[in-house]
Amino acid sequence: MHNDFDQLKNFPDIGTLRPALHSLCSRYGSVARLDILAASQAGKRQALCFLRLDSAAQEQQFMSELGVGRFGGDLVVIVDLLTPGAMTGPGASAQPA
């Protein structure tokens, strides 16, 4: 995935991801629609982001520059969300004796 998407990784939830994703997408034109669905697989949390821009030309530029694909006519971006406990893994809160 393109480096521009690195800034979208590890948001705690969809509510905090939405404005950042909207900002990234709006650089290519006006966002006509943005739907985000939560998904979880093998302990990994992800956001499946389906979006449309105002014109086909804007969508084509977005796809070619960011390496994004389509699903059912929508542009699709998959973003990894922060996994609960990821920052507090084994030994993270160990205190000296």
N, CA, C and O atoms as a Tinker XYZ file with bonds, in Angstrom:
   388  protein
     1  N      0.843000   -1.179000    0.000000    73     2
     2  CA     0.000000    0.000000    0.000000    64     1     3
     3  C      0.892000    1.247000    0.000000    63     2     4     5
     4  O      2.019000    1.205000    0.494000    81     3
     5  N      0.412000    2.303000   -0.527000    73     3     6
     6  CA     1.163000    3.544000   -0.684000    64     5     7
     7  C      1.484000    4.169000    0.674000    63     6     8     9
     8  O      0.730000    4.006000    1.634000    81     7
     9  N      2.611000    4.886000    0.746000    73     7    10
    10  CA     3.056000    5.510000    2.000000    64     9    11
    11  C      2.060000    6.515000    2.566000    63    10    12    13
    12  O      2.044000    6.740000    3.776000    81    11
    13  N      1.227000    7.127000    1.720000    73    11    14
    14  CA     0.219000    8.066000    2.223000    64    13    15
    15  C     -0.740000    7.389000    3.192000    63    14    16    17
    16  O     -1.329000    8.052000    4.046000    81    15
    17  N     -0.900000    6.078000    3.069000    73    15    18
    18  CA    -1.807000    5.352000    3.943000    64    17    19
    19  C     -1.179000    5.024000    5.290000    63    18    20    21
    20  O     -1.887000    4.646000    6.223000    81    19
    21  N      0.132000    5.161000    5.406000    73    19    22
    22  CA     0.790000    4.902000    6.689000    64    21    23
    23  C      0.244000    5.805000    7.792000    63    22    24    25
    24  O      0.157000    5.394000    8.949000    81    23
    25  N     -0.123000    7.031000    7.436000    73    23    26
    26  CA    -0.667000    7.959000    8.425000    64    25    27
    27  C     -2.035000    7.531000    8.938000    63    26    28    29
    28  O     -2.519000    8.069000    9.934000    81    27
    29  N     -2.660000    6.574000    8.274000    73    27    30
    30  CA    -3.990000    6.116000    8.669000    64    29    31
    31  C     -3.952000    4.888000    9.573000    63    30    32    33
    32  O     -4.987000    4.486000   10.106000    81    31
    33  N     -2.806000    4.300000    9.750000    73    31    34
    34  CA    -2.701000    3.081000   10.557000    64    33    35
    35  C     -2.830000    3.380000   12.043000    63    34    36    37
    36  O     -2.449000    4.446000   12.527000    81    35
    37  N     -3.382000    2.397000   12.747000    73    35    38
    38  CA    -3.427000    2.369000   14.207000    64    37    39
    39  C     -4.294000    3.431000   14.866000    63    38    40    41
    40  O     -4.026000    3.834000   15.998000    81    39
    41  N     -5.333000    3.888000   14.171000    73    39    42
    42  CA    -6.338000    4.687000   14.851000    64    41    43
    43  C     -7.110000    3.741000   15.761000    63    42    44    45
    44  O     -7.256000    2.563000   15.434000    81    43
    45  N     -7.608000    4.226000   16.893000    73    43    46
    46  CA    -8.285000    3.328000   17.831000    64    45    47
    47  C     -9.662000    2.864000   17.356000    63    46    48    49
    48  O    -10.126000    1.797000   17.761000    81    47
    49  N    -10.324000    3.656000   16.499000    73    47    50
    50  CA   -11.661000    3.284000   16.051000    64    49    51
    51  C    -12.019000    4.039000   14.772000    63    50    52    53
    52  O    -11.280000    4.906000   14.306000    81    51
    53  N    -13.168000    3.682000   14.228000    73    51    54
    54  CA   -13.621000    4.282000   12.971000    64    53    55
    55  C    -13.906000    5.773000   13.123000    63    54    56    57
    56  O    -13.638000    6.555000   12.211000    81    55
    57  N    -14.443000    6.161000   14.262000    73    55    58
    58  CA   -14.765000    7.575000   14.491000    64    57    59
    59  C    -13.556000    8.488000   14.391000    63    58    60    61
    60  O    -13.662000    9.607000   13.889000    81    59
    61  N    -12.412000    8.024000   14.862000    73    59    62
    62  CA   -11.199000    8.842000   14.780000    64    61    63
    63  C    -10.496000    8.694000   13.431000    63    62    64    65
    64  O     -9.753000    9.582000   13.010000    81    63
    65  N    -10.734000    7.574000   12.761000    73    63    66
    66  CA   -10.152000    7.356000   11.430000    64    65    67
    67  C    -10.834000    8.202000   10.368000    63    66    68    69
    68  O    -10.179000    8.721000    9.465000    81    67
    69  N    -12.143000    8.340000   10.477000    73    67    70
    70  CA   -12.945000    8.985000    9.419000    64    69    71
    71  C    -12.413000   10.360000    8.993000    63    70    72    73
    72  O    -12.235000   10.573000    7.794000    81    71
    73  N    -12.148000   11.312000    9.913000    73    71    74
    74  CA   -11.667000   12.633000    9.463000    64    73    75
    75  C    -10.306000   12.570000    8.760000    63    74    76    77
    76  O    -10.066000   13.310000    7.806000    81    75
    77  N     -9.426000   11.699000    9.225000    73    75    78
    78  CA    -8.106000   11.579000    8.589000    64    77    79
    79  C     -8.224000   10.994000    7.187000    63    78    80    81
    80  O     -7.555000   11.454000    6.262000    81    79
    81  N     -9.064000    9.990000    7.029000    73    79    82
    82  CA    -9.272000    9.392000    5.715000    64    81    83
    83  C     -9.951000   10.387000    4.786000    63    82    84    85
    84  O     -9.586000   10.496000    3.616000    81    83
    85  N    -10.920000   11.099000    5.294000    73    83    86
    86  CA   -11.612000   12.110000    4.492000    64    85    87
    87  C    -10.630000   13.172000    4.015000    63    86    88    89
    88  O    -10.689000   13.601000    2.862000    81    87
    89  N     -9.732000   13.595000    4.890000    73    87    90
    90  CA    -8.728000   14.608000    4.537000    64    89    91
    91  C     -7.798000   14.096000    3.432000    63    90    92    93
    92  O     -7.516000   14.815000    2.473000    81    91
    93  N     -7.326000   12.863000    3.568000    73    91    94
    94  CA    -6.449000   12.284000    2.552000    64    93    95
    95  C     -7.158000   12.197000    1.210000    63    94    96    97
    96  O     -6.592000   12.575000    0.184000    81    95
    97  N     -8.381000   11.707000    1.208000    73    95    98
    98  CA    -9.131000   11.534000   -0.035000    64    97    99
    99  C     -9.492000   12.862000   -0.685000    63    98   100   101
   100  O     -9.514000   12.965000   -1.911000    81    99
   101  N     -9.773000   13.871000    0.117000    73    99   102
   102  CA   -10.212000   15.158000   -0.432000    64   101   103
   103  C     -9.109000   15.869000   -1.212000    63   102   104   105
   104  O     -9.387000   16.815000   -1.949000    81   103
   105  N     -7.873000   15.429000   -1.059000    73   103   106
   106  CA    -6.788000   16.007000   -1.872000    64   105   107
   107  C     -6.977000   15.700000   -3.348000    63   106   108   109
   108  O     -6.387000   16.359000   -4.205000    81   107
   109  N     -7.797000   14.701000   -3.645000    73   107   110
   110  CA    -8.022000   14.295000   -5.032000    64   109   111
   111  C     -9.346000   14.811000   -5.574000    63   110   112   113
   112  O     -9.652000   14.607000   -6.749000    81   111
   113  N    -10.124000   15.468000   -4.748000    73   111   114
   114  CA   -11.415000   16.003000   -5.161000    64   113   115
   115  C    -12.403000   15.884000   -4.023000    63   114   116   117
   116  O    -12.068000   15.430000   -2.929000    81   115
   117  N    -13.605000   16.292000   -4.294000    73   115   118
   118  CA   -14.647000   16.260000   -3.283000    64   117   119
   119  C    -15.114000   14.825000   -3.045000    63   118   120   121
   120  O    -15.399000   14.092000   -3.992000    81   119
   121  N    -15.187000   14.438000   -1.790000    73   119   122
   122  CA   -15.638000   13.095000   -1.433000    64   121   123
   123  C    -17.163000   13.082000   -1.475000    63   122   124   125
   124  O    -17.824000   13.762000   -0.691000    81   123
   125  N    -17.706000   12.301000   -2.398000    73   123   126
   126  CA   -19.155000   12.226000   -2.554000    64   125   127
   127  C    -19.768000   11.268000   -1.540000    63   126   128   129
   128  O    -20.892000   11.477000   -1.083000    81   127
   129  N    -19.026000   10.213000   -1.187000    73   127   130
   130  CA   -19.532000    9.240000   -0.223000    64   129   131
   131  C    -18.361000    8.528000    0.433000    63   130   132   133
   132  O    -17.363000    8.221000   -0.218000    81   131
   133  N    -18.493000    8.268000    1.730000    73   131   134
   134  CA   -17.473000    7.536000    2.475000    64   133   135
   135  C    -18.173000    6.647000    3.491000    63   134   136   137
   136  O    -18.785000    7.136000    4.440000    81   135
   137  N    -18.079000    5.343000    3.286000    73   135   138
   138  CA   -18.640000    4.366000    4.202000    64   137   139
   139  C    -17.494000    3.543000    4.774000    63   138   140   141
   140  O    -16.625000    3.085000    4.033000    81   139
   141  N    -17.492000    3.355000    6.087000    73   139   142
   142  CA   -16.429000    2.590000    6.739000    64   141   143
   143  C    -17.063000    1.481000    7.568000    63   142   144   145
   144  O    -17.950000    1.729000    8.386000    81   143
   145  N    -16.600000    0.267000    7.347000    73   143   146
   146  CA   -17.078000   -0.891000    8.091000    64   145   147
   147  C    -15.928000   -1.478000    8.893000    63   146   148   149
   148  O    -14.799000   -1.557000    8.411000    81   147
   149  N    -16.222000   -1.884000   10.109000    73   147   150
   150  CA   -15.214000   -2.528000   10.954000    64   149   151
   151  C    -15.162000   -4.011000   10.629000    63   150   152   153
   152  O    -16.184000   -4.637000   10.348000    81   151
   153  N    -13.952000   -4.564000   10.673000    73   151   154
   154  CA   -13.758000   -5.994000   10.443000    64   153   155
   155  C    -12.689000   -6.497000   11.398000    63   154   156   157
   156  O    -11.815000   -5.746000   11.831000    81   155
   157  N    -12.776000   -7.776000   11.714000    73   155   158
   158  CA   -11.791000   -8.390000   12.594000    64   157   159
   159  C    -11.500000   -9.783000   12.076000    63   158   160   161
   160  O    -12.407000  -10.552000   11.761000    81   159
   161  N    -10.205000  -10.092000   11.995000    73   159   162
   162  CA    -9.811000  -11.405000   11.507000    64   161   163
   163  C     -8.522000  -11.805000   12.199000    63   162   164   165
   164  O     -7.534000  -11.072000   12.162000    81   163
   165  N     -8.536000  -12.961000   12.825000    73   163   166
   166  CA    -7.361000  -13.501000   13.516000    64   165   167
   167  C     -6.770000  -12.493000   14.497000    63   166   168   169
   168  O     -5.551000  -12.342000   14.581000    81   167
   169  N     -7.635000  -11.804000   15.238000    73   167   170
   170  CA    -7.180000  -10.851000   16.236000    64   169   171
   171  C     -6.731000   -9.516000   15.688000    63   170   172   173
   172  O     -6.288000   -8.657000   16.450000    81   171
   173  N     -6.833000   -9.320000   14.397000    73   171   174
   174  CA    -6.429000   -8.067000   13.759000    64   173   175
   175  C     -7.680000   -7.256000   13.430000    63   174   176   177
   176  O     -8.609000   -7.766000   12.804000    81   175
   177  N     -7.700000   -5.993000   13.854000    73   175   178
   178  CA    -8.833000   -5.106000   13.577000    64   177   179
   179  C     -8.527000   -4.258000   12.354000    63   178   180   181
   180  O     -7.441000   -3.693000   12.225000    81   179
   181  N     -9.504000   -4.179000   11.458000    73   179   182
   182  CA    -9.331000   -3.395000   10.249000    64   181   183
   183  C    -10.585000   -2.575000    9.963000    63   182   184   185
   184  O    -11.674000   -2.866000   10.459000    81   183
   185  N    -10.397000   -1.556000    9.158000    73   183   186
   186  CA   -11.509000   -0.745000    8.662000    64   185   187
   187  C    -11.553000   -0.912000    7.149000    63   186   188   189
   188  O    -10.561000   -0.681000    6.458000    81   187
   189  N    -12.710000   -1.316000    6.648000    73   187   190
   190  CA   -12.918000   -1.438000    5.207000    64   189   191
   191  C    -13.608000   -0.156000    4.757000    63   190   192   193
   192  O    -14.754000    0.108000    5.119000    81   191
   193  N    -12.895000    0.634000    3.965000    73   191   194
   194  CA   -13.363000    1.965000    3.596000    64   193   195
   195  C    -13.782000    1.979000    2.127000    63   194   196   197
   196  O    -12.974000    1.715000    1.236000    81   195
   197  N    -15.045000    2.289000    1.892000    73   195   198
   198  CA   -15.605000    2.362000    0.545000    64   197   199
   199  C    -15.929000    3.814000    0.270000    63   198   200   201
   200  O    -16.625000    4.457000    1.055000    81   199
   201  N    -15.424000    4.340000   -0.847000    73   199   202
   202  CA   -15.647000    5.754000   -1.113000    64   201   203
   203  C    -15.856000    6.035000   -2.585000    63   202   204   205
   204  O    -15.494000    5.249000   -3.460000    81   203
   205  N    -16.447000    7.174000   -2.815000    73   203   206
   206  CA   -16.646000    7.696000   -4.166000    64   205   207
   207  C    -16.262000    9.163000   -4.160000    63   206   208   209
   208  O    -16.566000    9.899000   -3.222000    81   207
   209  N    -15.585000    9.574000   -5.229000    73   207   210
   210  CA   -15.275000   10.987000   -5.433000    64   209   211
   211  C    -16.269000   11.544000   -6.449000    63   210   212   213
   212  O    -17.028000   10.790000   -7.058000    81   211
   213  N    -16.263000   12.850000   -6.629000    73   211   214
   214  CA   -17.262000   13.488000   -7.495000    64   213   215
   215  C    -17.153000   13.126000   -8.969000    63   214   216   217
   216  O    -18.156000   13.156000   -9.682000    81   215
   217  N    -15.961000   12.787000   -9.440000    73   215   218
   218  CA   -15.839000   12.488000  -10.869000    64   217   219
   219  C    -14.985000   11.243000  -11.102000    63   218   220   221
   220  O    -14.166000   10.857000  -10.268000    81   219
   221  N    -15.201000   10.643000  -12.244000    73   219   222
   222  CA   -14.433000    9.457000  -12.624000    64   221   223
   223  C    -12.955000    9.811000  -12.798000    63   222   224   225
   224  O    -12.085000    8.992000  -12.502000    81   223
   225  N    -12.669000   11.007000  -13.269000    73   223   226
   226  CA   -11.281000   11.438000  -13.450000    64   225   227
   227  C    -10.562000   11.538000  -12.101000    63   226   228   229
   228  O     -9.407000   11.132000  -11.978000    81   227
   229  N    -11.252000   12.079000  -11.094000    73   227   230
   230  CA   -10.674000   12.175000   -9.756000    64   229   231
   231  C    -10.426000   10.772000   -9.185000    63   230   232   233
   232  O     -9.389000   10.517000   -8.572000    81   231
   233  N    -11.376000    9.884000   -9.390000    73   231   234
   234  CA   -11.226000    8.519000   -8.894000    64   233   235
   235  C    -10.063000    7.814000   -9.585000    63   234   236   237
   236  O     -9.312000    7.082000   -8.940000    81   235
   237  N     -9.910000    8.027000  -10.886000    73   235   238
   238  CA    -8.814000    7.404000  -11.626000    64   237   239
   239  C     -7.466000    7.904000  -11.124000    63   238   240   241
   240  O     -6.531000    7.117000  -10.980000    81   239
   241  N     -7.354000    9.197000  -10.857000    73   239   242
   242  CA    -6.112000    9.757000  -10.321000    64   241   243
   243  C     -5.820000    9.175000   -8.943000    63   242   244   245
   244  O     -4.680000    8.809000   -8.656000    81   243
   245  N     -6.829000    9.086000   -8.094000    73   243   246
   246  CA    -6.700000    8.510000   -6.754000    64   245   247
   247  C     -6.208000    7.066000   -6.852000    63   246   248   249
   248  O     -5.303000    6.659000   -6.123000    81   247
   249  N     -6.812000    6.297000   -7.759000    73   247   250
   250  CA    -6.432000    4.897000   -7.934000    64   249   251
   251  C     -4.996000    4.757000   -8.428000    63   250   252   253
   252  O     -4.238000    3.938000   -7.908000    81   251
   253  N     -4.622000    5.542000   -9.420000    73   251   254
   254  CA    -3.290000    5.382000  -10.004000    64   253   255
   255  C     -2.190000    5.883000   -9.075000    63   254   256   257
   256  O     -1.115000    5.286000   -9.023000    81   255
   257  N     -2.434000    6.963000   -8.345000    73   255   258
   258  CA    -1.398000    7.511000   -7.475000    64   257   259
   259  C     -1.243000    6.749000   -6.165000    63   258   260   261
   260  O     -0.145000    6.671000   -5.613000    81   259
   261  N     -2.347000    6.186000   -5.667000    73   259   262
   262  CA    -2.299000    5.525000   -4.361000    64   261   263
   263  C     -2.394000    3.995000   -4.448000    63   262   264   265
   264  O     -2.304000    3.310000   -3.429000    81   263
   265  N     -2.572000    3.474000   -5.640000    73   263   266
   266  CA    -2.638000    2.025000   -5.790000    64   265   267
   267  C     -3.900000    1.421000   -5.199000    63   266   268   269
   268  O     -3.873000    0.308000   -4.674000    81   267
   269  N     -4.994000    2.142000   -5.282000    73   267   270
   270  CA    -6.271000    1.713000   -4.720000    64   269   271
   271  C     -7.079000    0.988000   -5.786000    63   270   272   273
   272  O     -7.009000    1.329000   -6.967000    81   271
   273  N     -7.846000   -0.013000   -5.368000    73   271   274
   274  CA    -8.692000   -0.754000   -6.283000    64   273   275
   275  C    -10.163000   -0.429000   -6.090000    63   274   276   277
   276  O    -10.536000    0.433000   -5.293000    81   275
   277  N    -10.991000   -1.152000   -6.850000    73   275   278
   278  CA   -12.442000   -0.972000   -6.784000    64   277   279
   279  C    -13.110000   -2.268000   -6.338000    63   278   280   281
   280  O    -12.594000   -3.368000   -6.533000    81   279
   281  N    -14.273000   -2.090000   -5.735000    73   279   282
   282  CA   -15.139000   -3.204000   -5.403000    64   281   283
   283  C    -16.569000   -2.720000   -5.580000    63   282   284   285
   284  O    -17.003000   -1.796000   -4.892000    81   283
   285  N    -17.294000   -3.332000   -6.487000    73   283   286
   286  CA   -18.680000   -2.926000   -6.723000    64   285   287
   287  C    -18.830000   -1.477000   -7.135000    63   286   288   289
   288  O    -19.843000   -0.854000   -6.818000    81   287
   289  N    -17.861000   -0.928000   -7.826000    73   287   290
   290  CA   -17.922000    0.462000   -8.273000    64   289   291
   291  C    -17.308000    1.454000   -7.308000    63   290   292   293
   292  O    -16.997000    2.577000   -7.703000    81   291
   293  N    -17.122000    1.069000   -6.045000    73   291   294
   294  CA   -16.522000    1.956000   -5.050000    64   293   295
   295  C    -15.011000    1.773000   -5.006000    63   294   296   297
   296  O    -14.494000    0.693000   -5.294000    81   295
   297  N    -14.316000    2.836000   -4.643000    73   295   298
   298  CA   -12.901000    2.722000   -4.332000    64   297   299
   299  C    -12.801000    2.069000   -2.962000    63   298   300   301
   300  O    -13.619000    2.346000   -2.085000    81   299
   301  N    -11.814000    1.209000   -2.768000    73   299   302
   302  CA   -11.700000    0.484000   -1.502000    64   301   303
   303  C    -10.311000    0.670000   -0.910000    63   302   304   305
   304  O     -9.296000    0.488000   -1.582000    81   303
   305  N    -10.296000    1.041000    0.378000    73   303   306
   306  CA    -9.058000    1.178000    1.138000    64   305   307
   307  C     -9.237000    0.350000    2.411000    63   306   308   309
   308  O    -10.248000    0.480000    3.102000    81   307
   309  N     -8.259000   -0.496000    2.718000    73   307   310
   310  CA    -8.291000   -1.290000    3.942000    64   309   311
   311  C     -7.224000   -0.744000    4.871000    63   310   312   313
   312  O     -6.052000   -0.650000    4.507000    81   311
   313  N     -7.647000   -0.384000    6.082000    73   311   314
   314  CA    -6.761000    0.252000    7.045000    64   313   315
   315  C     -6.705000   -0.588000    8.320000    63   314   316   317
   316  O     -7.739000   -1.018000    8.829000    81   315
   317  N     -5.496000   -0.820000    8.834000    73   315   318
   318  CA    -5.334000   -1.519000   10.106000    64   317   319
   319  C     -5.643000   -0.574000   11.248000    63   318   320   321
   320  O     -5.114000    0.536000   11.309000    81   319
   321  N     -6.502000   -1.016000   12.152000    73   319   322
   322  CA    -6.825000   -0.249000   13.352000    64   321   323
   323  C     -5.973000   -0.744000   14.509000    63   322   324   325
   324  O     -5.413000   -1.839000   14.461000    81   323
   325  N     -5.885000    0.060000   15.527000    73   323   326
   326  CA    -5.149000   -0.307000   16.724000    64   325   327
   327  C     -5.830000   -1.497000   17.379000    63   326   328   329
   328  O     -7.047000   -1.496000   17.563000    81   327
   329  N     -5.057000   -2.501000   17.728000    73   327   330
   330  CA    -5.589000   -3.674000   18.396000    64   329   331
   331  C     -5.543000   -3.447000   19.898000    63   330   332   333
   332  O     -4.496000   -3.077000   20.429000    81   331
   333  N     -6.659000   -3.660000   20.600000    73   331   334
   334  CA    -6.638000   -3.469000   22.052000    64   333   335
   335  C     -5.537000   -4.315000   22.686000    63   334   336   337
   336  O     -5.377000   -5.492000   22.363000    81   335
   337  N     -4.792000   -3.706000   23.579000    73   335   338
   338  CA    -3.702000   -4.404000   24.240000    64   337   339
   339  C     -2.386000   -4.364000   23.486000    63   338   340   341
   340  O     -1.373000   -4.854000   23.986000    81   339
   341  N     -2.383000   -3.784000   22.281000    73   339   342
   342  CA    -1.150000   -3.754000   21.486000    64   341   343
   343  C     -0.066000   -2.921000   22.151000    63   342   344   345
   344  O      1.123000   -3.214000   22.023000    81   343
   345  N     -0.490000   -1.873000   22.868000    73   343   346
   346  CA     0.492000   -1.013000   23.512000    64   345   347
   347  C      0.820000   -1.500000   24.917000    63   346   348   349
   348  O      1.715000   -0.967000   25.574000    81   347
   349  N      0.100000   -2.502000   25.368000    73   347   350
   350  CA     0.332000   -3.026000   26.709000    64   349   351
   351  C      0.626000   -4.514000   26.641000    63   350   352   353
   352  O      0.078000   -5.298000   27.415000    81   351
   353  N      1.484000   -4.898000   25.722000    73   351   354
   354  CA     1.838000   -6.296000   25.544000    64   353   355
   355  C      2.609000   -6.833000   26.735000    63   354   356   357
   356  O      2.871000   -6.097000   27.687000    81   355
   357  N      2.975000   -8.108000   26.695000    73   355   358
   358  CA     3.701000   -8.720000   27.799000    64   357   359
   359  C      4.950000   -7.941000   28.177000    63   358   360   361
   360  O      5.777000   -7.633000   27.318000    81   359
   361  N      5.086000   -7.630000   29.426000    73   359   362
   362  CA     6.264000   -6.922000   29.899000    64   361   363
   363  C      6.213000   -5.422000   29.750000    63   362   364   365
   364  O      7.097000   -4.728000   30.254000    81   363
   365  N      5.211000   -4.898000   29.077000    73   363   366
   366  CA     5.143000   -3.450000   28.844000    64   365   367
   367  C      4.940000   -2.667000   30.127000    63   366   368   369
   368  O      5.394000   -1.530000   30.250000    81   367
   369  N      4.256000   -3.280000   31.081000    73   367   370
   370  CA     4.007000   -2.553000   32.337000    64   369   371
   371  C      4.817000   -3.113000   33.489000    63   370   372   373
   372  O      4.510000   -2.859000   34.654000    81   371
   373  N      5.842000   -3.866000   33.170000    73   371   374
   374  CA     6.678000   -4.431000   34.242000    64   373   375
   375  C      7.386000   -3.335000   35.007000    63   374   376   377
   376  O      7.930000   -2.401000   34.416000    81   375
   377  N      7.377000   -3.450000   36.309000    73   375   378
   378  CA     8.022000   -2.461000   37.157000    64   377   379
   379  C      9.215000   -3.099000   37.832000    63   378   380   381
   380  O      9.184000   -4.289000   38.145000    81   379
   381  N     10.275000   -2.323000   38.064000    73   379   382
   382  CA    11.445000   -2.902000   38.716000    64   381   383
   383  C     11.120000   -3.337000   40.145000    63   382   384   385
   384  O     10.304000   -2.714000   40.824000    81   383
   385  N     11.764000   -4.405000   40.589000    73   383   386
   386  CA    11.506000   -4.949000   41.919000    64   385   387
   387  C     12.236000   -4.168000   42.978000    63   386   388
   388  O     12.134000   -4.488000   44.162000    81   387
